Amino acid sequence: MEASGAHLTPSGRLRVHSSTGLGIQLLSSLAGRYNERYPEVSLDLALSQCQPDPLAASLDVIITLSRELPDSELVTQRLGTVFSVVCAAPSYLVQHGIPRTPSALHRHRCLRLADPVFADDWHFVGEGIDEVIRPGETFKVNVAEAMASAAETGMGICLLPDYVAAPALQRGALVRVLPQFHLQHKHIHALYPSRRFLDAKIRTWVEFLKQELPRAFHNYHEILQNPEHWA
């Protein structure tokens, strides 16, 4: 019978692709907990900043970050929403001062995170403000963890995804600037090919992420909202 074996019991190789930051900060640690629950599954996690063709790359699941629902023939499951916050090292702010408004950022060294989903500009909206800040060319990188490391040295002010910013804030390596603003909201989706009988390892992995990711982001957001981590 077709609906048997792998369709019922999670086992075999599960090939997952994710954006680099999300994979480093969350999926790699969650993979161990998934494996404890489903020890017969071998998880193969590939990380990059570009979204591959799942069929050409022989992938089972793609975890993607996007502003809108991806235009795809794949099955799509939303796993959560992330946003970015402005951060800097305490040492930088001691030397250069704390910007209290978005317009004050024009007088600061702003570092550029190259995000394929968003333009380079920082768009601040809210509290009667609608202002765009264009980061400079002091430092530009396409991986948020590398940006966080550079900012921790006091290089300048940066914009980081919440899941990258929160651990650095908790360590005291960075503090949050302009905490009233959330920028660059993105949705997390799991994409996988449509099949009549969904492989159990795909089904259980997606269900596992739907349970665990909201808990992780709740913890991150509590850190972000704590005034002791603000400049």
Backbone as a chain_set.jsonl record, in Angstrom:
{"seq": "MEASGAHLTPSGRLRVHSSTGLGIQLLSSLAGRYNERYPEVSLDLALSQCQPDPLAASLDVIITLSRELPDSELVTQRLGTVFSVVCAAPSYLVQHGIPRTPSALHRHRCLRLADPVFADDWHFVGEGIDEVIRPGETFKVNVAEAMASAAETGMGICLLPDYVAAPALQRGALVRVLPQFHLQHKHIHALYPSRRFLDAKIRTWVEFLKQELPRAFHNYHEILQNPEHWA", "coords": {"N": [[0.851, -1.196, 0.0], [0.535, 2.273, -0.808], [0.435, 4.425, 1.016], [2.227, 4.015, 3.316], [4.997, 2.9, 5.377], [7.529, 5.191, 4.911], [5.693, 7.217, 4.741], [4.275, 7.097, 7.058], [5.954, 6.657, 9.282], [8.488, 8.631, 10.638], [11.532, 8.687, 9.064], [14.791, 8.197, 7.566], [16.614, 10.348, 5.252], [16.389, 13.791, 5.666], [16.263, 16.603, 3.84], [16.98, 19.875, 4.185], [16.782, 23.332, 3.509], [17.865, 26.577, 4.511], [17.836, 30.128, 5.2], [20.925, 31.706, 6.067], [21.311, 33.058, 8.626], [18.977, 32.416, 10.127], [19.239, 29.671, 10.195], [21.653, 29.329, 11.635], [21.126, 30.613, 14.123], [18.765, 29.43, 15.086], [17.662, 27.007, 13.801], [19.714, 25.077, 13.801], [20.088, 24.452, 16.503], [17.522, 23.596, 17.178], [17.401, 21.358, 15.621], [18.704, 19.302, 17.009], [16.897, 18.749, 19.084], [14.709, 17.919, 17.617], [15.795, 15.595, 16.543], [16.095, 14.042, 18.843], [13.485, 13.415, 19.328], [12.745, 12.136, 16.987], [14.61, 9.839, 16.173], [15.247, 8.278, 13.98], [15.495, 9.831, 11.787], [17.673, 11.438, 9.58], [19.035, 14.511, 9.5], [19.76, 16.856, 7.102], [21.069, 19.864, 6.818], [21.267, 22.687, 4.906], [22.737, 25.868, 4.41], [22.315, 29.139, 3.137], [22.264, 32.398, 1.547], [20.66, 32.611, -0.626], [17.647, 31.56, -2.19], [17.098, 28.309, -3.198], [16.111, 26.297, -6.055], [13.803, 23.961, -5.188], [13.271, 21.487, -6.4], [15.293, 21.106, -8.294], [17.451, 21.076, -6.595], [16.965, 18.879, -5.092], [15.608, 19.042, -2.614], [13.81, 18.649, 0.475], [12.461, 20.402, 2.204], [12.181, 23.938, 2.322], [13.131, 26.645, 4.258], [12.132, 29.856, 4.424], [12.558, 33.447, 4.339], [10.494, 36.209, 3.846], [8.762, 39.109, 2.541], [6.184, 38.91, 1.571], [3.717, 36.33, 0.91], [5.311, 33.624, -0.556], [5.473, 33.308, -4.111], [4.666, 30.48, -5.448], [4.514, 27.069, -6.57], [4.698, 25.3, -4.611], [3.718, 23.722, -1.498], [2.835, 25.806, 1.184], [3.629, 26.826, 4.434], [3.086, 29.002, 7.071], [5.397, 30.007, 9.54], [5.999, 31.979, 11.342], [6.779, 35.43, 12.262], [9.271, 37.894, 11.775], [11.28, 40.763, 12.732], [13.365, 43.7, 12.363], [15.799, 45.469, 14.371], [17.387, 48.448, 15.631], [20.748, 48.655, 16.59], [23.715, 49.057, 18.647], [27.109, 49.018, 19.816], [27.882, 49.491, 23.286], [30.306, 50.893, 23.641], [30.615, 52.369, 21.278], [28.459, 54.175, 21.482], [29.11, 55.575, 23.791], [31.278, 57.015, 22.87], [30.264, 58.425, 20.648], [27.72, 59.314, 21.193], [24.115, 59.005, 21.809], [21.674, 58.4, 19.449], [18.494, 59.879, 19.405], [16.369, 60.19, 17.74], [15.239, 59.138, 14.46], [16.269, 60.931, 12.494], [18.591, 61.824, 13.687], [20.393, 59.856, 13.139], [21.68, 60.487, 10.807], [23.991, 61.736, 11.502], [25.641, 59.782, 12.326], [27.698, 56.803, 12.098], [26.495, 54.469, 10.116], [25.987, 51.085, 9.525], [25.881, 48.759, 6.8], [23.685, 46.249, 6.068], [23.363, 43.851, 3.718], [20.529, 42.837, 2.439], [18.697, 40.502, 0.678], [15.947, 40.628, 0.511], [15.076, 43.157, 1.24], [15.515, 46.659, 0.458], [18.564, 48.595, 0.804], [18.089, 50.823, 2.379], [16.957, 52.231, 5.526], [13.829, 52.333, 6.748], [11.908, 54.286, 8.673], [8.887, 54.268, 10.308], [6.181, 55.595, 12.063], [4.837, 57.001, 15.125], [4.319, 59.56, 14.171], [6.386, 59.85, 12.399], [8.013, 59.48, 9.31], [10.54, 58.444, 7.768], [13.52, 57.985, 5.883], [16.617, 56.429, 6.184], [19.805, 56.231, 4.858], [22.242, 53.85, 4.97], [25.85, 54.076, 5.364], [29.029, 53.48, 3.688], [30.951, 52.386, 5.239], [31.042, 49.789, 6.249], [29.903, 46.796, 4.867], [27.938, 43.922, 4.655], [26.588, 40.634, 4.016], [25.528, 38.832, 5.803], [23.849, 38.512, 8.805], [24.956, 37.78, 11.294], [27.675, 38.303, 10.967], [27.531, 41.048, 10.698], [26.632, 41.726, 13.288], [28.877, 40.976, 14.793], [30.789, 42.807, 13.839], [29.607, 45.219, 14.65], [29.732, 44.905, 17.405], [32.353, 45.494, 17.989], [32.381, 48.188, 18.067], [32.174, 49.532, 15.687], [30.023, 50.857, 14.475], [26.541, 51.842, 14.063], [23.931, 49.5, 13.628], [21.494, 47.52, 11.812], [19.628, 44.835, 12.81], [18.215, 41.525, 12.488], [15.643, 40.375, 14.716], [16.179, 37.88, 15.934], [18.899, 37.677, 15.824], [19.765, 39.966, 17.084], [18.775, 39.761, 19.747], [20.289, 37.74, 21.349], [22.801, 39.066, 21.443], [22.139, 41.426, 22.758], [21.375, 40.39, 25.212], [23.79, 39.429, 26.17], [25.023, 41.802, 26.603], [26.695, 42.823, 24.726], [25.741, 44.401, 22.708], [23.482, 47.198, 22.567], [20.099, 48.325, 22.407], [18.975, 50.761, 20.156], [16.799, 53.519, 19.585], [14.341, 52.191, 20.482], [11.618, 52.186, 20.114], [10.973, 51.574, 17.542], [10.242, 49.132, 15.067], [11.564, 47.54, 12.306], [11.472, 46.422, 8.873], [9.719, 44.017, 8.627], [9.309, 40.544, 8.255], [8.074, 37.434, 6.957], [8.248, 34.059, 8.027], [8.388, 31.098, 6.238], [7.655, 27.672, 5.588], [8.404, 25.716, 2.852], [7.419, 23.143, 0.693], [7.3, 20.345, -1.599], [4.192, 19.501, -3.185], [2.45, 16.605, -2.373], [0.661, 13.548, -2.674], [0.638, 11.683, -0.568], [2.094, 12.796, 2.174], [5.422, 12.706, 3.159], [6.415, 11.384, 6.277], [8.596, 12.436, 7.687], [8.877, 15.016, 6.664], [6.383, 16.124, 7.329], [6.429, 15.931, 10.179], [8.672, 17.5, 10.792], [7.918, 20.08, 9.929], [5.649, 20.483, 11.53], [6.881, 20.4, 14.017], [8.512, 22.712, 13.904], [6.494, 24.639, 13.756], [5.546, 24.54, 16.305], [7.799, 25.119, 17.928], [9.219, 27.437, 17.001], [7.565, 29.797, 17.458], [7.725, 29.896, 20.29], [10.452, 30.35, 20.696], [10.754, 32.879, 19.476], [9.087, 34.39, 21.071], [10.556, 34.445, 23.448], [12.829, 35.856, 22.533], [11.643, 38.313, 21.899], [10.828, 39.223, 24.367], [13.294, 39.829, 25.502], [14.063, 41.92, 23.787], [12.186, 43.846, 24.455], [12.858, 44.617, 26.959], [13.763, 47.231, 29.006], [16.319, 47.393, 30.154], [18.098, 46.658, 28.271], [18.246, 48.715, 26.518], [19.61, 51.685, 24.991]], "CA": [[0.0, 0.0, 0.0], [1.414, 3.421, -0.98], [0.469, 5.222, 2.243], [2.836, 3.193, 4.358], [6.429, 3.117, 5.488], [8.006, 6.551, 5.157], [4.562, 8.133, 4.861], [3.713, 6.99, 8.396], [6.997, 6.681, 10.306], [9.592, 9.511, 10.246], [12.817, 8.0, 8.936], [15.535, 8.516, 6.363], [17.315, 11.62, 5.123], [15.548, 14.985, 5.495], [17.11, 17.647, 3.255], [16.38, 21.172, 4.506], [17.563, 24.534, 3.211], [17.425, 27.748, 5.263], [18.714, 31.29, 5.184], [22.064, 31.465, 6.952], [21.102, 33.519, 9.994], [17.949, 31.62, 10.794], [19.792, 28.337, 10.423], [22.653, 29.375, 12.707], [20.577, 31.037, 15.406], [17.627, 28.663, 15.575], [17.402, 25.662, 13.288], [20.759, 24.116, 14.168], [19.828, 23.973, 17.862], [16.264, 22.852, 17.169], [17.621, 20.068, 14.954], [19.027, 18.304, 18.021], [15.674, 18.376, 19.798], [13.907, 17.119, 16.686], [16.414, 14.282, 16.43], [15.762, 13.283, 20.049], [12.101, 12.948, 19.186], [12.65, 11.25, 15.81], [16.004, 9.435, 15.979], [15.457, 7.573, 12.712], [15.628, 10.817, 10.719], [18.98, 12.072, 9.413], [18.732, 15.857, 9.028], [20.801, 17.48, 6.282], [20.702, 21.275, 6.804], [22.11, 23.527, 4.055], [22.5, 27.275, 4.686], [22.819, 30.139, 2.197], [21.415, 33.582, 1.475], [19.83, 32.523, -1.832], [16.666, 30.472, -2.157], [17.321, 27.415, -4.336], [14.981, 25.561, -6.642], [13.755, 22.739, -4.369], [13.28, 20.272, -7.22], [16.629, 20.957, -8.871], [18.399, 20.801, -5.515], [16.509, 17.667, -4.393], [15.338, 19.411, -1.233], [12.507, 18.284, 1.017], [11.837, 21.582, 2.81], [12.912, 25.204, 2.321], [12.679, 27.63, 5.239], [12.419, 31.108, 3.748], [12.128, 34.728, 4.901], [9.989, 37.041, 2.761], [7.773, 40.107, 2.94], [4.862, 38.436, 1.16], [3.623, 34.894, 0.693], [6.074, 33.307, -1.758], [4.747, 32.889, -5.298], [5.267, 29.175, -5.677], [3.614, 25.927, -6.675], [4.938, 24.454, -3.452], [2.881, 23.896, -0.318], [3.402, 26.858, 2.028], [3.17, 26.894, 5.827], [3.714, 30.11, 7.785], [5.971, 29.589, 10.814], [6.166, 33.108, 12.251], [7.147, 36.731, 11.709], [10.439, 38.514, 12.411], [11.511, 42.163, 12.38], [14.726, 44.144, 12.646], [15.929, 46.553, 15.342], [18.628, 49.214, 15.539], [21.634, 48.292, 17.703], [25.097, 49.535, 18.624], [27.907, 48.651, 20.991], [27.98, 50.562, 24.292], [31.518, 51.693, 23.441], [30.348, 53.329, 20.196], [27.544, 55.207, 21.961], [29.856, 56.417, 24.731], [32.162, 57.896, 22.103], [29.593, 59.231, 19.626], [26.408, 59.764, 21.636], [22.968, 58.151, 21.522], [20.641, 59.044, 18.628], [17.171, 59.768, 20.007], [15.396, 60.231, 16.653], [15.833, 58.627, 13.22], [17.051, 61.956, 11.788], [19.909, 61.928, 14.328], [21.278, 58.838, 12.568], [22.467, 61.086, 9.72], [25.267, 62.18, 12.054], [26.323, 58.604, 12.853], [28.219, 55.801, 11.172], [25.495, 53.397, 10.008], [26.546, 49.952, 8.792], [24.945, 48.315, 5.773], [23.423, 44.814, 5.937], [22.824, 43.586, 2.381], [19.427, 41.883, 2.577], [18.089, 40.326, -0.641], [14.502, 40.869, 0.572], [14.829, 44.572, 1.444], [16.488, 47.638, -0.005], [19.543, 48.948, 1.821], [17.626, 51.929, 3.211], [16.214, 51.971, 6.759], [12.605, 53.133, 6.658], [11.281, 54.439, 9.98], [7.505, 54.721, 10.225], [5.484, 55.529, 13.345], [4.954, 58.144, 16.032], [4.353, 60.766, 13.357], [7.646, 59.893, 11.645], [8.163, 58.682, 8.094], [11.865, 58.902, 7.368], [14.426, 56.984, 5.328], [18.039, 56.617, 6.453], [20.637, 55.424, 3.957], [23.512, 53.517, 5.619], [27.052, 54.448, 4.627], [29.849, 52.443, 3.056], [32.017, 51.989, 6.161], [31.079, 48.318, 6.328], [28.747, 46.165, 4.247], [28.041, 42.46, 4.701], [25.292, 40.047, 3.687], [25.126, 37.872, 6.838], [23.567, 39.318, 9.997], [25.884, 37.437, 12.378], [28.904, 39.053, 10.706], [27.231, 42.437, 11.038], [26.609, 41.837, 14.746], [30.27, 40.916, 15.272], [31.429, 44.08, 13.526], [29.023, 46.251, 15.511], [30.193, 44.691, 18.78], [33.672, 46.116, 18.14], [32.227, 49.636, 18.11], [32.342, 50.084, 14.346], [28.936, 51.761, 14.126], [25.161, 51.456, 14.36], [23.499, 48.511, 12.64], [20.129, 47.017, 11.83], [19.745, 43.378, 12.925], [16.988, 40.759, 12.747], [15.41, 40.194, 16.151], [16.766, 36.647, 16.45], [20.335, 37.905, 15.942], [19.975, 41.039, 18.053], [18.441, 39.403, 21.134], [21.407, 37.157, 22.099], [23.845, 40.066, 21.67], [21.629, 42.322, 23.802], [21.384, 39.674, 26.487], [25.192, 39.376, 26.613], [25.522, 43.149, 26.842], [27.627, 43.204, 23.668], [25.061, 45.468, 21.994], [22.283, 47.753, 23.184], [19.109, 48.699, 21.406], [18.816, 52.187, 19.909], [15.467, 53.815, 19.044], [13.608, 50.95, 20.744], [10.206, 52.288, 19.762], [10.793, 51.235, 16.137], [10.489, 47.823, 14.471], [11.721, 47.722, 10.865], [11.679, 45.28, 7.974], [8.993, 42.809, 9.015], [9.355, 39.451, 7.286], [7.396, 36.205, 7.359], [8.974, 32.794, 7.866], [7.55, 30.056, 5.648], [8.197, 26.379, 5.167], [7.944, 25.344, 1.518], [7.75, 21.768, 0.327], [6.523, 19.908, -2.765], [2.883, 18.904, -2.935], [2.431, 15.156, -2.585], [-0.589, 12.94, -2.22], [0.938, 11.191, 0.77], [3.242, 13.565, 2.633], [6.419, 11.949, 3.909], [6.276, 11.668, 7.708], [9.685, 13.273, 8.201], [8.544, 16.397, 6.295], [5.226, 16.537, 8.138], [6.792, 16.117, 11.588], [9.608, 18.615, 10.888], [7.16, 21.328, 9.814], [4.832, 20.6, 12.743], [7.809, 20.704, 15.102], [8.877, 24.123, 13.796], [5.312, 25.449, 14.069], [5.439, 24.566, 17.766], [8.987, 25.614, 18.616], [9.659, 28.773, 16.602], [6.875, 30.859, 18.207], [8.266, 29.96, 21.654], [11.771, 30.981, 20.628], [10.598, 34.298, 19.181], [8.509, 35.016, 22.266], [11.68, 34.709, 24.359], [13.633, 36.93, 21.959], [10.924, 39.586, 21.968], [10.875, 39.67, 25.762], [14.603, 40.462, 25.667], [14.057, 43.175, 23.05], [11.306, 44.813, 25.108], [13.366, 44.9, 28.306], [14.5, 48.505, 28.962], [17.717, 47.313, 30.592], [18.921, 46.436, 27.08], [18.144, 49.888, 25.669], [20.595, 52.753, 25.199]], "C": [[0.884, 1.242, 0.0], [1.56, 4.221, 0.31], [0.989, 4.393, 3.402], [4.294, 3.558, 4.47], [6.767, 4.544, 5.814], [6.875, 7.549, 5.296], [3.982, 8.127, 6.27], [4.751, 7.147, 9.49], [8.143, 7.581, 9.858], [10.918, 8.759, 10.229], [13.481, 8.45, 7.643], [16.124, 9.918, 6.393], [16.329, 12.754, 4.846], [16.443, 16.134, 5.053], [16.401, 18.997, 3.383], [17.337, 22.283, 4.091], [16.983, 25.697, 3.999], [18.351, 28.916, 4.977], [19.758, 31.122, 6.285], [21.782, 31.835, 8.398], [20.102, 32.704, 10.761], [18.458, 30.22, 11.104], [20.777, 28.311, 11.571], [22.008, 29.62, 14.057], [19.517, 30.095, 15.952], [17.59, 27.216, 15.103], [18.456, 24.651, 13.704], [20.557, 23.594, 15.586], [18.526, 23.182, 17.937], [16.426, 21.479, 16.522], [17.931, 18.972, 15.968], [17.799, 17.835, 18.781], [14.739, 17.569, 18.904], [14.462, 15.704, 16.596], [16.173, 13.417, 17.66], [14.367, 12.671, 19.948], [11.964, 11.937, 18.056], [14.056, 10.777, 15.432], [16.271, 8.714, 14.662], [15.61, 8.521, 11.53], [17.042, 11.394, 10.735], [18.756, 13.438, 8.766], [19.94, 16.471, 8.338], [20.402, 18.94, 6.082], [21.722, 22.064, 5.988], [21.722, 24.985, 4.271], [23.088, 28.148, 3.581], [21.848, 31.306, 2.188], [20.472, 33.553, 0.282], [18.877, 31.346, -1.724], [16.838, 29.593, -3.392], [16.006, 26.905, -4.918], [14.903, 24.221, -5.917], [13.816, 21.459, -5.185], [14.671, 20.034, -7.792], [17.652, 20.581, -7.807], [18.035, 19.558, -4.705], [16.278, 17.926, -2.907], [13.945, 18.95, -0.815], [11.746, 19.503, 1.538], [12.767, 22.782, 2.66], [12.289, 26.099, 3.38], [13.099, 28.989, 4.706], [11.912, 32.304, 4.534], [11.684, 35.619, 3.751], [8.98, 38.046, 3.301], [6.352, 39.629, 2.66], [4.894, 36.921, 1.029], [4.357, 34.547, -0.598], [5.181, 32.833, -2.899], [5.354, 31.57, -5.759], [4.184, 28.125, -5.839], [3.792, 24.969, -5.506], [3.87, 24.688, -2.392], [3.586, 24.883, 0.612], [2.783, 26.823, 3.411], [3.875, 28.06, 6.507], [4.151, 29.645, 9.165], [6.128, 30.739, 11.805], [6.54, 34.369, 11.503], [8.334, 37.281, 12.484], [10.505, 39.975, 11.996], [12.934, 42.519, 12.765], [14.712, 45.335, 13.599], [17.3, 47.202, 15.192], [19.468, 48.954, 16.79], [22.999, 48.948, 17.535], [25.798, 49.034, 19.865], [27.903, 49.801, 21.996], [29.186, 51.466, 24.063], [31.324, 52.732, 22.345], [29.493, 54.478, 20.711], [28.207, 56.123, 22.989], [30.688, 57.444, 23.971], [31.396, 58.882, 21.229], [28.214, 59.756, 20.056], [25.292, 58.851, 21.173], [21.972, 58.907, 20.65], [19.253, 58.808, 19.217], [16.047, 59.82, 18.973], [16.031, 59.63, 15.412], [16.687, 59.659, 12.499], [18.438, 62.12, 12.386], [20.893, 60.909, 13.768], [22.114, 59.389, 11.417], [23.849, 61.513, 10.209], [26.102, 61.014, 12.576], [26.828, 57.708, 11.724], [27.246, 54.621, 11.18], [26.012, 52.316, 9.071], [25.47, 49.311, 7.921], [24.857, 46.78, 5.737], [22.727, 44.579, 4.608], [21.793, 42.468, 2.474], [18.751, 41.724, 1.223], [16.592, 40.62, -0.664], [14.197, 42.362, 0.624], [15.899, 45.422, 0.773], [17.43, 47.989, 1.15], [19.018, 49.98, 2.815], [16.879, 51.439, 4.447], [15.003, 52.899, 6.763], [11.915, 53.133, 8.022], [9.875, 55.013, 9.802], [6.863, 54.559, 11.598], [5.758, 56.739, 14.192], [5.078, 59.458, 15.269], [5.589, 60.911, 12.5], [7.552, 58.988, 10.422], [9.467, 59.14, 7.45], [12.735, 57.733, 6.911], [15.866, 57.379, 5.631], [18.825, 55.686, 5.521], [21.968, 55.129, 4.64], [24.695, 53.885, 4.732], [27.799, 53.245, 4.086], [31.0, 52.004, 3.959], [32.181, 50.477, 6.212], [29.788, 47.785, 5.739], [28.962, 44.659, 4.243], [26.646, 41.878, 4.488], [24.82, 39.001, 4.692], [25.005, 38.629, 8.154], [24.527, 39.021, 11.146], [27.214, 38.158, 12.205], [28.707, 40.533, 11.012], [27.245, 42.649, 12.544], [28.029, 41.838, 15.312], [30.997, 42.222, 15.022], [30.911, 45.187, 14.44], [29.513, 46.123, 16.942], [31.571, 45.306, 19.03], [33.59, 47.633, 18.243], [32.332, 50.297, 16.762], [31.247, 51.08, 13.99], [27.593, 51.206, 14.55], [24.665, 50.543, 13.252], [22.025, 48.17, 12.822], [20.206, 45.496, 11.78], [18.388, 42.72, 13.062], [16.857, 40.462, 14.235], [16.113, 38.961, 16.709], [18.293, 36.709, 16.511], [20.615, 38.941, 17.019], [19.804, 40.559, 19.487], [19.59, 38.742, 21.887], [22.52, 38.163, 22.398], [23.418, 41.072, 22.732], [21.717, 41.658, 25.163], [22.798, 39.561, 27.045], [25.729, 40.744, 26.992], [26.498, 43.621, 25.791], [27.067, 44.343, 22.823], [23.926, 45.993, 22.863], [21.361, 48.219, 22.069], [18.958, 50.223, 21.366], [17.452, 52.413, 19.261], [14.539, 52.617, 19.234], [12.126, 51.003, 20.397], [9.918, 51.847, 18.328], [11.119, 49.769, 15.853], [10.538, 48.035, 12.962], [11.727, 46.364, 10.163], [11.023, 43.987, 8.476], [9.038, 41.782, 7.877], [8.635, 38.226, 7.849], [8.315, 35.007, 7.117], [7.998, 31.761, 7.322], [8.356, 28.772, 5.466], [7.567, 26.041, 3.825], [8.342, 23.897, 1.238], [6.845, 21.31, -0.809], [5.197, 19.287, -2.348], [2.927, 17.419, -3.291], [1.132, 14.592, -2.058], [-0.45, 12.4, -0.804], [2.22, 11.88, 1.237], [4.146, 12.698, 3.49], [6.377, 12.373, 5.374], [7.391, 12.561, 8.237], [9.47, 14.732, 7.83], [7.416, 16.909, 7.179], [5.639, 16.822, 9.575], [7.774, 17.272, 11.769], [8.858, 19.956, 10.847], [6.29, 21.533, 11.053], [5.696, 20.969, 13.95], [8.192, 22.189, 15.083], [7.698, 25.033, 14.135], [5.085, 25.536, 15.578], [6.589, 25.342, 18.402], [9.379, 27.041, 18.244], [8.891, 29.887, 17.32], [7.38, 30.993, 19.641], [9.603, 30.679, 21.662], [11.633, 32.481, 20.394], [9.944, 35.04, 20.335], [9.624, 35.362, 23.255], [12.565, 35.844, 23.843], [12.951, 38.284, 22.136], [10.854, 40.103, 23.402], [12.211, 40.361, 26.057], [14.606, 41.835, 25.004], [13.241, 44.25, 23.759], [11.776, 45.203, 26.507], [14.2, 46.186, 28.28], [15.956, 48.418, 29.405], [18.662, 47.057, 29.427], [18.86, 47.611, 26.11], [19.247, 50.897, 25.996], [19.956, 53.915, 25.967]], "O": [[1.88, 1.283, 0.722], [2.659, 4.646, 0.664], [0.262, 4.111, 4.355], [4.781, 4.426, 3.746], [6.359, 5.068, 6.851], [7.052, 8.609, 5.896], [3.268, 9.058, 6.643], [4.451, 7.721, 10.537], [8.728, 7.336, 8.803], [11.369, 8.257, 11.258], [12.839, 9.003, 6.75], [16.13, 10.584, 7.429], [15.535, 12.683, 3.908], [17.293, 16.588, 5.819], [15.36, 19.227, 2.768], [18.547, 22.187, 4.295], [15.766, 25.808, 4.148], [19.497, 28.732, 4.567], [19.506, 30.478, 7.304], [21.989, 31.024, 9.3], [20.339, 32.336, 11.912], [18.143, 29.654, 12.15], [20.757, 27.393, 12.391], [22.302, 28.921, 15.027], [19.38, 29.97, 17.169], [17.497, 26.299, 15.919], [18.134, 23.486, 13.938], [20.822, 22.422, 15.854], [18.437, 22.204, 18.679], [15.682, 20.549, 16.832], [17.477, 17.839, 15.813], [17.673, 16.65, 19.088], [14.061, 16.652, 19.367], [13.707, 14.732, 16.575], [16.059, 12.196, 17.547], [14.115, 11.563, 20.421], [11.171, 10.999, 18.143], [14.629, 11.273, 14.462], [17.429, 8.56, 14.274], [15.829, 8.08, 10.402], [17.544, 11.79, 11.787], [18.334, 13.515, 7.612], [21.013, 16.588, 8.93], [19.514, 19.239, 5.283], [22.902, 22.105, 6.335], [20.537, 25.317, 4.314], [24.217, 27.929, 3.142], [20.752, 31.225, 2.744], [19.572, 34.388, 0.189], [19.241, 30.277, -1.234], [16.735, 30.083, -4.516], [14.938, 27.072, -4.329], [15.832, 23.418, -6.013], [14.353, 20.453, -4.722], [15.172, 18.909, -7.782], [18.605, 19.853, -8.084], [18.721, 19.223, -3.74], [16.692, 17.141, -2.053], [13.027, 18.87, -1.632], [10.538, 19.622, 1.337], [13.979, 22.669, 2.845], [11.074, 26.294, 3.404], [14.291, 29.253, 4.551], [10.955, 32.195, 5.301], [12.418, 35.773, 2.775], [8.416, 37.86, 4.38], [5.43, 39.913, 3.425], [5.96, 36.306, 1.036], [4.054, 35.124, -1.643], [4.251, 32.055, -2.688], [6.417, 31.544, -6.378], [3.079, 28.268, -5.316], [3.112, 23.946, -5.425], [3.2, 25.722, -2.387], [4.799, 24.801, 0.803], [1.56, 26.793, 3.552], [5.104, 28.119, 6.528], [3.397, 28.982, 9.877], [6.367, 30.501, 12.989], [6.612, 34.383, 10.274], [8.398, 37.152, 13.706], [9.865, 40.382, 11.026], [13.627, 41.735, 13.415], [13.755, 46.107, 13.638], [18.245, 46.589, 14.695], [18.963, 49.023, 17.911], [23.388, 49.341, 16.435], [25.155, 48.67, 20.85], [27.92, 50.965, 21.598], [29.099, 52.677, 24.268], [31.813, 53.855, 22.464], [29.772, 55.638, 20.409], [27.898, 57.313, 23.05], [30.787, 58.601, 24.38], [31.809, 60.031, 21.075], [27.613, 60.561, 19.345], [25.473, 58.032, 20.273], [21.47, 59.952, 21.063], [18.88, 57.669, 19.496], [14.896, 59.526, 19.296], [17.258, 59.609, 15.311], [17.729, 59.31, 11.945], [19.37, 62.512, 11.684], [22.104, 61.081, 13.907], [23.151, 58.817, 11.084], [24.777, 61.638, 9.409], [27.145, 61.222, 13.195], [26.434, 57.844, 10.566], [27.189, 53.865, 12.15], [26.428, 52.607, 7.949], [24.29, 49.323, 8.27], [25.833, 46.102, 5.416], [21.614, 45.061, 4.397], [22.146, 41.294, 2.575], [18.272, 42.71, 0.663], [16.022, 40.838, -1.733], [13.167, 42.795, 0.107], [17.025, 44.979, 0.549], [17.135, 47.72, 2.315], [19.453, 50.009, 3.966], [16.251, 50.38, 4.429], [15.154, 54.12, 6.78], [11.404, 52.106, 8.468], [9.691, 56.088, 9.23], [6.987, 53.507, 12.224], [6.766, 57.424, 14.02], [5.832, 60.35, 15.656], [5.826, 61.976, 11.93], [7.063, 57.861, 10.508], [9.49, 60.103, 6.684], [12.688, 56.642, 7.479], [16.284, 58.507, 5.373], [18.527, 54.496, 5.423], [22.753, 56.049, 4.873], [24.565, 53.991, 3.513], [27.269, 52.136, 4.033], [31.923, 51.328, 3.503], [33.295, 49.953, 6.218], [28.704, 48.263, 6.071], [30.033, 44.176, 3.873], [25.644, 42.544, 4.746], [23.806, 38.345, 4.457], [25.942, 39.309, 8.574], [24.876, 39.929, 11.9], [27.819, 38.581, 13.19], [29.611, 41.193, 11.525], [27.803, 43.633, 13.03], [28.34, 42.618, 16.212], [31.736, 42.7, 15.882], [31.689, 45.996, 14.945], [29.692, 47.132, 17.626], [31.912, 45.605, 20.174], [34.599, 48.297, 18.477], [32.557, 51.504, 16.685], [31.506, 52.05, 13.277], [27.513, 50.231, 15.296], [24.942, 50.777, 12.076], [21.407, 48.488, 13.838], [20.767, 44.924, 10.845], [17.49, 43.288, 13.685], [17.861, 40.315, 14.932], [16.595, 38.99, 17.841], [18.917, 35.884, 17.177], [21.578, 38.818, 17.775], [20.603, 40.911, 20.355], [19.859, 39.16, 23.014], [23.118, 38.125, 23.473], [24.245, 41.524, 23.524], [22.092, 42.291, 26.15], [22.987, 39.592, 28.261], [26.776, 40.843, 27.633], [27.077, 44.698, 25.926], [27.822, 45.154, 22.286], [23.468, 45.314, 23.781], [21.791, 48.471, 20.944], [18.829, 50.878, 22.4], [16.999, 51.585, 18.471], [14.008, 52.084, 18.259], [11.453, 49.972, 20.389], [8.756, 51.752, 17.932], [12.123, 49.235, 16.323], [9.635, 48.653, 12.399], [11.953, 45.32, 10.774], [11.704, 42.99, 8.718], [8.834, 42.11, 6.708], [8.596, 38.014, 9.061], [9.055, 34.957, 6.135], [6.913, 31.57, 7.873], [9.563, 28.795, 5.225], [6.346, 26.076, 3.677], [9.469, 23.488, 1.515], [5.74, 21.83, -0.968], [5.091, 18.64, -1.306], [3.383, 17.036, -4.368], [0.568, 15.112, -1.095], [-1.307, 12.629, 0.05], [3.306, 11.575, 0.745], [3.694, 12.04, 4.427], [6.311, 13.563, 5.684], [7.16, 13.363, 9.142], [9.843, 15.615, 8.603], [7.497, 18.014, 7.715], [5.246, 17.843, 10.138], [7.725, 17.961, 12.788], [9.139, 20.854, 11.641], [6.206, 22.647, 11.569], [5.282, 21.758, 14.8], [8.194, 22.845, 16.125], [7.888, 26.09, 14.738], [4.497, 26.501, 16.065], [6.37, 26.137, 19.317], [9.834, 27.788, 19.111], [9.517, 30.852, 17.76], [7.455, 32.107, 20.158], [9.861, 31.517, 22.526], [12.318, 33.273, 21.041], [10.231, 36.217, 20.547], [9.631, 36.45, 23.831], [13.003, 36.694, 24.619], [13.596, 39.275, 22.478], [10.824, 41.315, 23.616], [12.251, 41.359, 26.776], [15.093, 42.805, 25.585], [13.566, 45.434, 23.673], [11.149, 46.035, 27.163], [15.232, 46.235, 27.61], [16.752, 49.292, 29.061], [19.876, 47.213, 29.56], [19.37, 47.514, 24.994], [19.747, 50.955, 27.119], [20.622, 54.913, 26.242]]}, "num_chains": 1, "name": "protein.A"}
